[in-house]
Amino acid sequence: MKFRRKSADPASVADDAADLLEGADTSGASGLPGEDPEPAGPWDADELPEELAALERVDLGSIALAPFPGRELRLQVDEASGAVQAALLTSDEGALELRAFAAPRNGDLWSEVRPQLAADVQARGGQVAEREGRWGPELLCQLGVQLADGQSGTQVSRIIGINGPRWLLRATLLGRPAVDEEYAQPWEDGLTDVVVRRGEGAMPVGEALPLTLPPQAQRVQ
C-alpha cells in the first residue's frame, strides 16, 4: 500500500509511532478518551437491526460496507488465484484494511491470534506494543520497509480485533490513522457500520471468510 502524504510526512508519522510505542498503556485502561465501552457494531448479518438493514452497502460476500465519505474502496486481489484477500478503505493519508475469519461460537479468537501477530512483527525486526482501545486489546506496530523508490521507510499500523458470533473481524489502520487518535476517530466510527456474513458451512477456525468482487467492480491493471 502506497500513500501520498499532505499534512504529515513519513518521518513525522514514524516519530508519532515511536512515541506511542514507548508510552503504550498496557494496564487495561483505555487509551482513547470518551469511547463507548460497548460499541454498536460491527454487526453480524443475522443480527442486523431492521433500521440499519435498509442502509445501502457494498456487498463483498463475507463483508458488507456502508458508504464512507472521503474514502476510496479498493480490493486486494491475489494475482495468481484471482481471490480477493482484503478490502481496503483508503485516503491520501492512510488506509483501513478489513479481513474476516471463521471463529468458534462464543470464543475469543482474537486473544489467540494477537500474540501470533505480535511475534510475526518482532520476527521481521519490527516493534510492537499492546494497548487498550475502543474494542479492547489492540496492537500498535512499527516495521521497517523498503519503499518503491528503494529508500528505507517505516510502516506503522494499529491492528484491531473484534470477536463476533463465529467470526473475527481484523481491522488494520495504516499510516496517519494508526498514530493520530483524533484523525482515526471517523475511521473507527466507520467500523460500527460494517456487516459480517459468516455463512452456515463448517470452516476451520482461523480460515479467511471469502470475499467477492461486486458486480460493478472494475479491475485496475
C-alpha positions, 0 to 999 in steps of 0.5 A: 500500500502506497500513500501520498502524504499532505499534512504529515510526512513519513518521518513525522508519522514514524516519530508519532509511532515511536512515541506511542510505542514507548508510552503504550498503556498496557494496564487495561485502561483505555487509551482513547478518551470518551469511547463507548465501552460497548460499541454498536457494531460491527454487526453480524448479518443475522443480527442486523437491526431492521433500521440499519438493514435498509442502509445501502452497502457494498456487498463483498460476500463475507463483508458488507460496507456502508458508504464512507465519505472521503474514502476510496474502496479498493480490493486486494486481489491475489494475482495468481488465484484471482481471490480477493484477500482484503478490502481496503478503505483508503485516503491520501493519508492512510488506509483501513484494511478489513479481513474476516475469519471463521471463529468458534461460537462464543470464543475469543479468537482474537486473544489467540491470534494477537500474540501470533501477530505480535511475534510475526512483527518482532520476527521481521525486526519490527516493534510492537506494543499492546494497548487498550482501545475502543474494542479492547486489546489492540496492537500498535506496530512499527516495521521497517520497509523498503519503499518503491523508490528503494529508500528505507521507510517505516510502516506503522499500523494499529491492528484491531480485533473484534470477536463476533458470533463465529467470526473475527473481524481484523481491522488494520489502520495504516499510516496517519490513522494508526498514530493520530487518535483524533484523525482515526476517530471517523475511521473507527466510527466507520467500523460500527457500520460494517456487516459480517456474513459468516455463512452456515458451512463448517470452516476451520477456525482461523480460515479467511471468510471469502470475499467477492468482487461486486458486480460493478467492480472494475479491475485496475491493471 
